């Protein structure tokens, strides 16, 4: 992760040409409704795109498959992932409402709407805590939502250590933040959003396989900036004596130095909702 190591620009980044005119016809649709929530807003955007595409007259040039830019693919995937996160949370609220209603009916033998509404916040919290502890397949955003460029870097002599450790820290998985996604410099795993993308050998795709330098050093995410390998037994058996850990030591094993201090499950669930809202705001402003 040393800045002194060789950096690599994104292939083709300087060779992109302006998009040619597509000849798309103007589409007049129904007036856009005032959305009542994030899901309504995003779904309407998707509907507008679909309606425009369906109404567009086909041109002979459409038979050619123009290359799709990675940033276009990633934005589409981010939109879909955000929809999944939003709908998941809305389903949790619906489930919590059913639970609250059932409990009140069981307790009183009757029901009042106000009593259900009063009980709903506690049931929603219970449902989110249960969902957090179940750890199903989910979309993961980093909770490092502060400006990554302001994150302090520990005094580790990376340039000196690279020949010894072979950038073992670059085999560690981590989640990207909305800032990382907006920047578009750091690749993420499309099948496991939003974890950093790694090669078959376990290294981050931005790590140079020869010199082990970072190809996106200036734009590296907050976990990379804050990571201190000196007390991490996945990297060093003895840092002071410069004895690295065996290369076959599992790098995916969680380590306290990579995570925030332990917090209550309810707080983690609330934090997940906050970072999801941040991602939604970022997508809607573009």
C-alpha positions as a printed NumPy array, in Angstrom:
array([[  0.   ,   0.   ,   0.   ],
       [  2.994,   2.261,  -0.329],
       [  2.739,   5.444,  -2.337],
       [  6.333,   4.86 ,  -3.361],
       [  5.289,   1.652,  -5.105],
       [  4.343,   1.617,  -8.751],
       [  0.868,   2.992,  -9.473],
       [ -1.269,   2.004, -12.416],
       [ -3.948,   4.049, -14.142],
       [ -7.223,   2.393, -15.001],
       [ -6.856,   0.752, -18.442],
       [ -8.452,   2.849, -21.124],
       [ -9.324,   5.643, -18.724],
       [ -7.775,   8.268, -21.004],
       [ -8.992,   6.712, -24.235],
       [-12.73 ,   7.179, -23.705],
       [-14.435,   9.093, -26.469],
       [-17.539,  11.263, -26.155],
       [-20.72 ,   9.339, -26.794],
       [-22.227,   9.825, -30.23 ],
       [-25.788,  11.013, -30.671],
       [-28.188,   8.11 , -30.317],
       [-31.13 ,   9.463, -32.254],
       [-33.5  ,   8.725, -29.406],
       [-36.967,  10.123, -29.831],
       [-38.433,  12.416, -27.207],
       [-40.914,  10.6  , -25.034],
       [-43.846,  12.319, -23.419],
       [-45.169,  10.37 , -20.48 ],
       [-47.608,  10.987, -17.664],
       [-46.657,  13.669, -15.154],
       [-44.274,  12.416, -12.558],
       [-46.005,  11.855,  -9.216],
       [-44.669,  13.323,  -6.054],
       [-42.909,  10.267,  -4.586],
       [-43.775,   9.279,  -1.043],
       [-40.491,   7.472,  -0.387],
       [-37.095,   6.5  ,  -1.717],
       [-38.409,   3.301,  -3.326],
       [-41.144,   5.213,  -5.193],
       [-38.583,   7.695,  -6.503],
       [-36.155,   5.027,  -7.717],
       [-38.876,   2.85 ,  -9.22 ],
       [-40.229,   5.818, -11.149],
       [-36.767,   6.469, -12.56 ],
       [-36.569,   2.891, -13.763],
       [-40.064,   3.132, -15.262],
       [-39.136,   6.315, -17.142],
       [-36.055,   4.652, -18.612],
       [-38.024,   1.596, -19.679],
       [-40.792,   3.692, -21.267],
       [-38.26 ,   5.8  , -23.169],
       [-36.473,   2.723, -24.46 ],
       [-39.705,   1.071, -25.55 ],
       [-40.823,   4.181, -27.467],
       [-37.497,   4.83 , -29.146],
       [-37.473,   4.013, -32.872],
       [-34.93 ,   1.384, -33.795],
       [-32.132,   2.553, -36.052],
       [-29.891,   0.468, -38.224],
       [-26.944,   1.586, -36.106],
       [-28.575,  -0.044, -33.087],
       [-27.516,  -3.401, -34.471],
       [-23.951,  -2.558, -33.477],
       [-23.013,  -3.422, -29.899],
       [-21.285,  -0.293, -28.658],
       [-19.039,  -0.941, -25.655],
       [-20.681,  -0.181, -22.321],
       [-18.606,   1.81 , -19.885],
       [-17.964,   0.303, -16.474],
       [-19.329,   3.396, -14.746],
       [-22.665,   2.884, -16.54 ],
       [-22.856,  -0.757, -15.453],
       [-21.905,   0.09 , -11.892],
       [-24.489,   2.864, -11.605],
       [-27.199,   0.48 , -12.799],
       [-26.106,  -2.167, -10.302],
       [-25.978,   0.391,  -7.502],
       [-29.519,   1.467,  -8.302],
       [-30.76 ,  -2.131,  -8.203],
       [-28.88 ,  -2.831,  -4.982],
       [-30.311,   0.287,  -3.385],
       [-33.817,  -0.779,  -4.372],
       [-33.229,  -4.169,  -2.782],
       [-32.045,  -2.55 ,   0.45 ],
       [-34.984,  -0.14 ,   0.516],
       [-37.587,  -2.807,  -0.179],
       [-36.   ,  -5.106,   2.376],
       [-36.396,  -2.485,   5.066],
       [-39.989,  -1.787,   4.042],
       [-40.788,  -5.495,   4.252],
       [-39.312,  -5.586,   7.743],
       [-41.639,  -2.772,   8.752],
       [-44.641,  -4.61 ,   7.323],
       [-43.655,  -7.764,   9.192],
       [-43.187,  -5.824,  12.394],
       [-46.645,  -4.287,  12.011],
       [-48.19 ,  -7.723,  11.661],
       [-46.415,  -8.897,  14.802],
       [-47.553,  -5.859,  16.751],
       [-51.139,  -6.336,  15.569],
       [-51.124, -10.021,  16.493],
       [-49.818,  -9.359,  19.974],
       [-52.407,  -6.707,  20.696],
       [-55.216,  -8.921,  19.466],
       [-53.955, -11.734,  21.678],
       [-53.686,  -9.511,  24.719],
       [-57.021,  -7.693,  24.486],
       [-59.226,  -9.727,  22.246],
       [-59.87 ,  -6.553,  20.237],
       [-57.895,  -4.011,  18.301],
       [-57.429,  -0.255,  18.114],
       [-55.386,   1.266,  15.326],
       [-53.701,   3.738,  17.666],
       [-52.434,   1.004,  19.946],
       [-50.905,  -0.806,  16.963],
       [-49.169,   2.361,  15.793],
       [-47.822,   2.981,  19.28 ],
       [-46.372,  -0.523,  19.445],
       [-44.941,  -0.464,  15.931],
       [-41.607,   1.345,  16.612],
       [-40.559,  -1.237,  19.197],
       [-41.545,  -4.1  ,  16.885],
       [-39.581,  -2.546,  14.01 ],
       [-36.51 ,  -2.338,  16.239],
       [-36.972,  -5.972,  17.252],
       [-37.289,  -7.049,  13.618],
       [-34.146,  -5.154,  12.61 ],
       [-32.165,  -6.651,  15.465],
       [-33.35 , -10.137,  14.48 ],
       [-32.403,  -9.459,  10.868],
       [-28.969,  -8.181,  11.9  ],
       [-28.175, -11.267,  13.992],
       [-29.418, -13.665,  11.288],
       [-26.701, -12.382,   8.889],
       [-28.347, -13.439,   5.607],
       [-27.004, -12.575,   2.164],
       [-27.182,  -8.8  ,   2.14 ],
       [-25.807,  -5.646,   0.589],
       [-22.925,  -4.316,   2.664],
       [-21.811,  -0.672,   2.696],
       [-18.904,   0.546,   4.766],
       [-19.835,   2.452,   7.895],
       [-16.773,   4.672,   7.284],
       [-18.964,   7.49 ,   5.971],
       [-16.651,  10.35 ,   6.914],
       [-14.36 ,  11.848,   4.302],
       [-11.734,   9.2  ,   3.576],
       [ -9.163,  11.826,   2.628],
       [ -9.212,  13.07 ,   6.211],
       [ -8.467,   9.636,   7.705],
       [ -5.116,   9.547,   9.5  ],
       [ -2.586,   6.964,   8.302],
       [ -0.52 ,   5.124,  10.939],
       [  3.292,   5.482,  10.72 ],
       [  4.006,   2.15 ,   9.035],
       [  7.021,   2.124,   6.633],
       [  5.176,   0.324,   3.84 ],
       [  7.831,   0.9  ,   1.151],
       [ 10.436,  -0.743,   3.383],
       [  8.161,  -3.653,   4.32 ],
       [  6.705,  -4.576,   0.927],
       [  9.547,  -6.953,  -0.066],
       [  9.021,  -8.803,   3.222],
       [  5.27 ,  -8.848,   3.731],
       [  4.365,  -8.838,   0.023],
       [  1.448,  -6.496,   0.78 ],
       [ -0.453,  -9.111,   2.716],
       [ -2.854,  -6.39 ,   3.849],
       [ -4.083,  -6.211,   0.242],
       [ -5.583,  -9.686,   0.618],
       [ -7.945,  -8.511,   3.362],
       [-11.592,  -7.961,   2.376],
       [-13.378,  -4.724,   3.189],
       [-16.527,  -2.829,   2.243],
       [-16.606,   0.302,   0.101],
       [-18.355,   3.499,   1.153],
       [-20.676,   5.698,  -0.889],
       [-17.721,   8.063,  -1.357],
       [-15.715,   5.213,  -2.895],
       [-18.586,   4.269,  -5.194],
       [-19.111,   7.859,  -6.313],
       [-15.4  ,   8.226,  -7.059],
       [-15.475,   5.211,  -9.371],
       [-11.778,   4.411,  -8.843],
       [-12.061,   1.309,  -6.661],
       [-13.545,  -1.871,  -8.109],
       [-16.157,  -3.8  ,  -6.153],
       [-17.441,  -7.359,  -6.382],
       [-20.695,  -7.325,  -8.391],
       [-21.689, -10.649,  -6.834],
       [-21.015,  -9.43 ,  -3.293],
       [-21.862,  -5.726,  -3.079],
       [-20.048,  -3.656,  -1.932],
       [-16.97 ,  -5.652,  -0.964],
       [-13.69 ,  -4.886,  -2.702],
       [-13.008,  -6.985,  -5.779],
       [-10.189,  -9.509,  -5.412],
       [ -8.26 , -11.666,  -7.851],
       [ -8.26 , -15.486,  -7.722],
       [ -4.988, -15.335,  -5.759],
       [ -6.797, -13.4  ,  -3.013],
       [ -5.208, -10.007,  -3.666],
       [ -7.19 ,  -6.851,  -4.367],
       [ -7.432,  -6.275,  -8.126],
       [ -5.659,  -2.938,  -7.696],
       [ -2.573,  -4.57 ,  -6.207],
       [  0.325,  -4.909,  -8.639],
       [  1.166,  -8.61 ,  -8.864],
       [  4.883,  -7.887,  -9.342],
       [  5.857,  -5.059,  -7.006],
       [  2.683,  -5.275,  -4.851],
       [  2.113,  -1.519,  -5.066],
       [ -1.388,  -0.045,  -4.993],
       [ -2.794,   1.133,  -8.318],
       [ -5.332,   3.462,  -6.658],
       [ -3.187,   4.657,  -3.766],
       [ -4.355,   8.279,  -3.857],
       [ -8.021,   7.164,  -3.91 ],
       [ -7.685,   4.138,  -1.616],
       [-10.656,   3.569,   0.749],
       [-10.73 ,   4.515,   4.421],
       [-10.016,   0.971,   5.737],
       [ -6.783,   0.932,   3.716],
       [ -5.779,   4.353,   5.035],
       [ -6.511,   3.493,   8.673],
       [ -5.159,  -0.058,   8.707],
       [ -2.229,  -0.701,  11.047],
       [ -0.572,  -4.038,  10.348],
       [  1.863,  -3.889,  13.272],
       [ -0.387,  -5.731,  15.722],
       [ -2.184,  -7.96 ,  13.225],
       [ -1.181, -11.63 ,  13.476],
       [ -2.498, -12.291,   9.974],
       [  0.348, -10.095,   8.674],
       [  3.173, -10.501,  11.187],
       [  4.299, -13.183,  13.62 ],
       [  6.691, -10.575,  14.996],
       [  6.627,  -7.081,  13.537],
       [  9.686,  -5.803,  15.388],
       [ 11.79 ,  -8.702,  14.096],
       [ 10.14 ,  -8.445,  10.658],
       [  8.869, -12.047,  10.717],
       [  5.797, -12.275,   8.446],
       [  2.904, -14.623,   9.045],
       [  2.724, -17.753,   6.866],
       [  1.239, -16.889,   3.51 ],
       [ -1.392, -19.617,   3.896],
       [ -2.847, -17.974,   7.004],
       [ -6.549, -17.251,   6.218],
       [ -6.806, -13.539,   5.464],
       [-10.604, -13.485,   5.699],
       [-10.608, -14.129,   9.434],
       [-12.078, -11.036,  11.128],
       [ -9.623,  -9.009,  13.176],
       [-10.363,  -6.277,  15.738],
       [ -7.987,  -3.85 ,  14.029],
       [-10.254,  -3.783,  10.954],
       [-13.492,  -3.118,  12.763],
       [-14.99 ,  -0.433,  14.925],
       [-15.301,  -1.208,  18.632],
       [-18.105,  -3.691,  19.328],
       [-21.506,  -2.119,  19.453],
       [-24.972,  -3.248,  20.32 ],
       [-26.806,  -5.132,  17.6  ],
       [-29.54 ,  -2.49 ,  17.61 ],
       [-26.969,   0.233,  16.971],
       [-25.494,  -1.747,  14.074],
       [-28.946,  -2.112,  12.555],
       [-29.554,   1.641,  12.915],
       [-26.15 ,   2.412,  11.371],
       [-26.923,   0.139,   8.424],
       [-30.082,   2.14 ,   7.773],
       [-28.126,   5.425,   7.872],
       [-25.509,   4.33 ,   5.329],
       [-28.293,   2.98 ,   3.092],
       [-29.999,   6.383,   3.209],
       [-26.692,   8.09 ,   2.316],
       [-26.31 ,   5.818,  -0.701],
       [-29.889,   6.591,  -1.785],
       [-29.305,  10.33 ,  -1.571],
       [-26.128,  10.042,  -3.614],
       [-27.888,   8.074,  -6.342],
       [-30.836,  10.462,  -6.546],
       [-28.724,  13.616,  -6.871],
       [-27.135,  12.489, -10.133]])
